Amino acid sequence: MKVYKARLLLTCLFLGCMLLPLRVTAQTAKAVQVKYVSKENIYLNAGSAAGLAVGDILSVRKNGKEIARLKIAFVARHSASCTIIRQTGLPAVGDKVVVIEKATPLKKETVIAEKKPETTGVKKKTKPIRRERASQPRISGYLSAQWYQFDDRGSSNLDYRQPTIRFNLRATRLFGDDYRLRIKWRSRYDQRRVSLSSAIPRNEWRNRLYEVSFRYANEKAPFNWAMGRIISNAFSGVGYIDGIMLQHNISSRWRWGLFGGLQPEWHYSTAPASIQKYGLFAAYKVGDYSSHRFESTLSMAGAYHGGTVSREFMYWQNNYSWGSSFTLFQSLELDLNRDWKQKTTGETVSLTGVYINGRYTFNRRYSVGLSYDNRKNYLTWYSRTLADSLFNDAFRQGVRLTLNARLFRNFRLFANGGLRHRQDAVDITWSYMGGLNWNRMLGTPLMLMLRYAGFNNFYTIGINPNVSLSYRFRGGHLARLSYGYYGYALKADNSENHRNWIRLNSQFELPLDMFMSGEYQYDWGDDLNGQRFFIELGYRF
């Protein structure tokens, strides 16, 4: 009997030791959340220590519904970066992430040392090494049709119709490697009852090709490239170009590159595509998002109209993060003036933009942010004949403070306030905003949002309060009812202007990856009386 009890005790201890890691892994997996969202990737707050591995398929959940599916591309001990396989919503920091499919480990080929045969010289046959299958292309995006109209119930005859088609395509892992195709396009037809001015006709097409690019983006390869209508984080201050970009990855930390092409016409609709852009950049990055990460980019660019300088400038940006506690971003632009620009401005170098934004998160409940920015108009080939006063006295700078407090799980308070000063203005413009979000109010799918904003500048003073109540249905459907008021007074003659509006929004997730959203708004007041309709029907792939 004693032998039986001893065996039973040993068996229980053995099973307990076997099941304990599974229990720990399951508990850890429940804590996996979205830590950071970039344009191309989603970063998690857990890694190999939580049982995650490269190739794992994950699901981002919000209110019990999947809004995105991810695949782990890189994993560290306490962090992981993921690519987006498909998505039906917008993942945000704090969203729950669960593992739905573990990566299949590659079978390692074991090499056995062959003993020399004693009686024969025939060599033993070895099995061929199994090669890893190339990953399949990942294609996502949407195609949708929109209809917007405004019915003016006043005497201004401002009736307006606007049908729109939108197309967005993102294809990655093409040809089994990091080849990527990106297309973002919109076609819109504006129809007005009356022409607002000679420069704005009653009817017109407004087609915009935001991006169509084909690129090779593998940072482990010595060279990357992109062609088409492109933009890159390496020279984001330069904007879009119709051309080509070449990048040399010196190491995992250092890279540099060249770019050149034409300035797209969509961004400057009144200008023909006759501006050429050229430049070079250098970038450095070190660390990871789980601890410390620093990124810096310096680019020099020039825009030319034939042989005439339009703009030559330097763009420098830095981004630092210390885990999830602290982030700091800074960008700076310096215009380098020569020829006609130096004669017009009287300066060899002009500071045309500085932006600094920092945020510190004390814990999961409280965070604070502070930003500083300035703007100064810069002369180009197209604006060189305008009055000097539009540029010399148009320097603006300001600061803004942001506060967030999560008092309990589903209740959040937020506020921000800022000051801005323009060089040629006497008074300082100040603005403020505050409110609260109450999610899952009283344990229901209801969400309440209260918001109050106001401003005061040299010309006017005004307020803008609004309130909304949202209900999220099962399956991702959403309905929201909002009311708002906007009122301001002109300081010159003390005249007042008031307007009210009520709005109903809806969003539906349909079968076969279809979606539909709609909006109805009714405005009444001193400057606007009418109703707005908006509907969009689309397909996600």
N, C-alpha and C positions, 0 to 999 in steps of 0.2 A: 504493500500500500504506500509505504514511504517512497519507494522508487517511482511509483505512478505519479504521486504528487510532485516529486522533484522534476520529472519529465514535463508535467503539465506547466509548472512554473517556468522552466526554461523555454518552453514553446511560447508562452505568453510574452516573456521578455523579448524573444526573438521577433515575434510579430510586432510588438510595440516599437522596437528599434527600426523595423522596416517601414512602419506606417508613419512614424514621427516626421521624417523628412517630407513625406507627401502632405502631411497636415500643415507643416510650416510653409511649404511652397504654396499651398492653396490660400493660407492666410495672407502671405506676402502678395500673391497675385491680386487679391482684392484691393490692395492699396496702390496698385499701379494707376497712375494718372498722367494726363497730358501736362507737360512742364513748360513747353515752349512751342510756338507755331511759327514757322517761316514760310516763305513763298513756295518752296519745293518739298520741305520735310516737316515731320512732326517729331518732337523730342519727348522722351518719357523720363519719369523720375525714378526708374528702376532699371536694373541691368542683369548681368549674369548672376549676381548674388541672389536675385529673386527668381532664378530659374529661366530667364529669358535667353534666347539664342538667335543668331543670325538665321533668317529664313522663316521664323515664326510668323504666323498669320494672326493678327489681332483685330479686335472689334472695339471701336469707340462708341460708348453708350451714353445717351442723354435721356433722362426720364424713362429708362427701360427700353429705348428704341435705338437701333444702330444708326449712326449718322455717318460713319466712315469705316472703311476697312484698310488696314495697314499691313505692311510687311517690314520686318526688321532688317535694315541694311547694315547697321554697325551696332555693336554692343560693347559697353565697358562694364565695370563691376557694378556701378550704381547708376548708370544711365544708358539710354539707347536712342538711336535715330532711326526713323521709319520713313519709307516712301508710301505714298497714297495709292492704293489700288483702285478704289472707287469711293465716292462720297455722295450723300444725299443731304448733308447739312454742313455747317461750318464748325469744326472742332475748336474748342477753346480751352484755355488753361484751367485745369481742375477737373476736366471731363474724365469719367471712369473708363479704363481700358482693360479688356479681358482677352486672354489667349483662347482662340477657337481652333487652332491647328498648329501642332508642333512641327518644326522642321524635321525632315527625314535625314538622319545623319548619313554621310557618305561612308560606304564600306571601304575600310582601309585594306589595301593589298598587302598581305604579309609575304615578305621575301624569305624563303627558307634556304639556308646554305646547303648546297648539294654535296653529298659525300662522294668521293671519287669511287666509281665502280671498281670492284675487284676483278671482275672477269670479263667486262665488256666496255667498249668505248662509246656506247650510245648515250647521248645526253637526254636527261629528263625534260619533257615538254612543259612549258610554263603557260599559265592562263594569261590572255591578253588583259592589259590594264583597262578597267572600265573608265570611260571619260564622263565627266559631269554633263548632263543635258543643258543646253543653252536655255536661259530663262526666256519665258514667253513675253511678247510685247504687252505693255500695259496701256490701254487706251481709255480715256475718260473725257467727259465734257458734256455739252448740252446744245440743243437747237430749240429755239423758242420763237413764238410770234406774240407781239404785244399790240394792244390798241389803247390809246389814250385820247380823251376828248374833254374839252371844257366848254360848258354852255353858259354864256354870259347872260345873266338876268337883269343886267343894268342897261345903260344907254350907250355904252362904249363899243358895242358890237365886236367883242374880243373872242368870239367863238373860235375854237381851235380843234383840229383833228391831227392825230399823229400815229399812223401805223408803223411798226418797227419789226425787223427780223434780227435776231441775235444768234451768233454761232461761236462756240468756244470749244476748241479741241486741244487736248494734251496727250501726246503719245510718247512713252519712254521705253527704254530697253528694246529699241528697234534693232533688228539684225543680231539679236543676242548680245548687244553691247550697249554702252551708254549714249546711243544716238537718240536725239529727242526732236520731235516736231511739235511746234506750237502755232496755233492759229486763233486769233481773236478778231472778230469782225462784226460790224453793225451797219444795217441799212435802215434809214429813217426818211419818211416823207412828211413834210410839214405842210399843213393846209390851214390858211387863215381866212377869215371872212373879209378882213380889210388888211391892206398893207400898212405896217407900222411906220415905215420910212422908205426912202428911195433905196437904201442899202439892204432892206429886208423885204423881199418879194412876198406875195400872197402864198405862192406854192413853190416849194423847192425840195430837191433831194439832198440829204446830208448823209453821205456814205463815209464810213470811217473804217479803215483797216488798221487796227491798233497794233497788231503784231502778226507776222507770218515768218517764222524762223525755223531753220534746221541747224542743229548744232551737235557737236560731240563734246560731252561734258563728263569726262572721267579724270578726276584730280590725281589719280594714281598713274595716269599716262603722262609721257613727257610733254605732249602738245594737245591743246584743245582748240576748237574753232567754232564759229557761228557765222551764219550768212542769212540774208533776207532783211526784213524789217525787225531790227533787234534792239534790245536794251540789256544791259548787264549791271549787276551790283558793283562791278569793278569801276564802272564810269557812269553811275546813275545820275550824277549831276549834269552830265552832258546831254541826257535825254535819248530819244530814239534816233536811229540812223538807218537808212536804206543802204546796206553795204556789207562789210565783212569784219570779223574780229578774230585775231589770232592770239593765243595765250600759251606761254611757255611755263610749265610747272617745274621750277628749279628743284624744289623739295616739297615736303608736306607742309612747310610753313611759308615758303616764298614762291611768288609767281609774278610774271610781268607779261605785257602784251601790247599789241598795236590794233588800231581800228581806223576805219575810213569809209566814207560813203556820202550820200546826199541827205540833206535834212528833209524828213517826210513832210508832205504837203498838208496832211490832216491836222497837224499840230498848229500850223500857221495857215489858216484857210485862205487868207487874202494874198499869200505870197506864192509865187511859182516855185517849183522844185529846182532852184538854181543855186542854192547854198550848199557848198561842199564842207564836210566836217572831217577832220583828221585829228589823231591824237595818240597818246600812249599812256600806260598806267603801270603801277607796281603795287602789289598787295602783300600783306603779311598777316598770318593768323597763328595763334598758339593756344593750347588748352582745350577744354571741353566744357559743355554747359553744366555738368554736374558739379564742377568746382570753380575754376577760374578760366575765362576765355577772353582773348583780346584779338581784335581784327582792325587792321588799318589799311586804307587805300589812298593813294595819291595819283591823280591823273592830270595831264596837261592836254588841252584841247584847243582847236582853232576852227572857226567857221569863216568861209570866204565866199564872196560873190565875184566869180571870175578871178581877177588878180587883185581885188580890193578886199581889205580886211573887214569882216563884219564883227567878229568878236574873238578874242584870244584870252583864255583864262585858265586858272588852276583850281582844281577841286580836291579837297582833302576831307576824309571822313574817318572817324574812329568809333569803335563799338566795344565796350567792356562790360562783362557780366561776372558777378560773383555769386555762383549758384543761382538760387531763386530769390536771394535777398536784395541784391543791388544791381542795377543796370545803368549805364551811362552812354549816351550817344552824342557825338559832336560832328558837325559839318561846317566847312568854311569855303568861301569862294573869293578869289582875287582876280580882278580883271587886269590884264596887262595891256596898256594903251600905247599905241604908236600910230604914226601917220596922222590921219584926220581925227582919230579919237583922242590923241594926245593934245592936239590943238584945241579941240572942242572942250575937253574936260580940264585941261591944264594940269593933268596928273599923269605920271608914268604908271603908277599902280593904284587901283581903286578897290577898296573893300566893298563887295557887293552883297555879301550874305554871310551871316553866322547863325548857327542854330545849335543849342545845347539842351539836352533833355536828360534828366536823371530821375530815377525812382528807387525808393528804399522800402522794402517790405519787412515790417517788424516781425510779423507772424502771419498766420492764415487769416487774421481778422483785420489787421491795420496796415495801411501803406500810405506813403506820401510821395508826391512828385513835384519837381520844380523845373521849369523850362525858361529859356531865354532865346529870343529870336529877333533878328532885324532884317529889313529888306531895303534895298536901294535899287531903283530902276537903272538899268544899264543900256547904253546906246548900242544899236546894231545898224547894219547897212540900211534897213527899212525905216528906222526911226531917227536917222541922222538929221533930218530936216525939221523935226518938231522943235517946239520952243524949249529953250534951255531950262526954263523954270520947272518944267515937268520932271526934270531929272535932278537938277542941282539941289532942289529943296524937298525931295521925296524920300528922305531917309526915315525909316520907321523902326522903332525898337520897343520891346516890351518883355514883361515877365508874367508867368502864370503859375499859380500854386494849385495843386490838386490833392484832395484828401479822399480816402476811402475807408470805411469802417463797417465790418460785418459783425453786428451786435450779437446775433445768434445765427443758426445754420442758414436760414432762408431770408434773412432780413439784412439789407445793406443800405447804409447811408453814404452819399457822395456829395462832394462840393468842389468847386473850383472858382478862382477869381484871378483877374489879370489887369495889368496896366499897360497902356501903349501910348507912345508919344511920337508924333510926327514933327520933323524939324521945323516946318513952316507953320505949325499950329500953336496957338496960345495955350489951350487947355489940354489936359491929359485925358485920353479916353480910358474909361474903366468899365469892366463887365464882370458879371458874376453868374453863377448857376449852382443850384443845389436841389437835392431831392432824395427820394428813397425808392428802393425796389423791394417788394415783399413777394417772394416766390413761394408757390405752394401754400397760399394763404389759408390758414386754419385747417391745414392738412388736405386741401383740395387742389385740383390742377389749376386754380386761379392764380394770376399774378397781377399785383397792383403796382403801378408806377406813378409817382407824383414828382413833378419837376417845376421849378420856378427860376426864371432867368430875367436878367435886366441889364441895361447898359446906359451910359451917359457919356456923350461926347460934345464937341464944340457946337454942333447943330441941333441935336435932338436928345431926348431922354425917353426911355421906354421900358416896358415890362412884357414878359411872355410866359405866363403860367399855363400848364396843361396837365391833364390826368388821363391815364389809360388803364383799362382792365382787360386782361388777356385770359383766354382759356385754351389749354392745350389738350386736344383729344388723343385717344389712342390711335396709333398708326401715323403719328406725325402731323395731324391736322391742327390748324390754329385759327382762332378767331380773336379779334381785338377791337374794342370800342374806345375811342378817344375823344376828348373835348379840349379845345385850346382857345386862348384869347391872346391877341396881340394889340398893344396900344402904345402910341408914342405922341410926343408933343414937340412942336418946333419952337426953339427958343427965340427965334427972330420975332414972331408975332403971337406966340402962345397958343397957336391953333393946335387942335388935337385931332387925332385919327384913331379909330377903333375898328377892330375886326374880330369876329368870332368864327370858329369852325368846328364841325363835328365830323368824325371820320370812322369808317368801318373797314377793317382789313380782314382778309381771309387767306388761308393757305391750305392746299389739299395735296396729299400724296396719292396719286392715282395708280391703278394697276399698270403693268408693262413698263415700269420706270417712267411713267408720265407724271407731270406735276402741273398744278394750276394755282395761280394767285390772283387776287382781285382787290380793288379798293374803290370805295365811294366816299366823297367828301363834299360837304355843303358849306359854303362860305357866305357870311352876311356881315355887312358893316359899311363904313364910310367909303372905302376905296375899292371894294370888291364884293360883288354879289353874283353867285352862280354855283354850279355843281360840276364836279370832276368825276370821271369814270376811268378806271384802269383795269385791264385784264391781261393776263399772260398765260399761255398754254405752251408747255414745252416737254421735251423728252431728254432724259439723262442717259448717257451710255458710258 
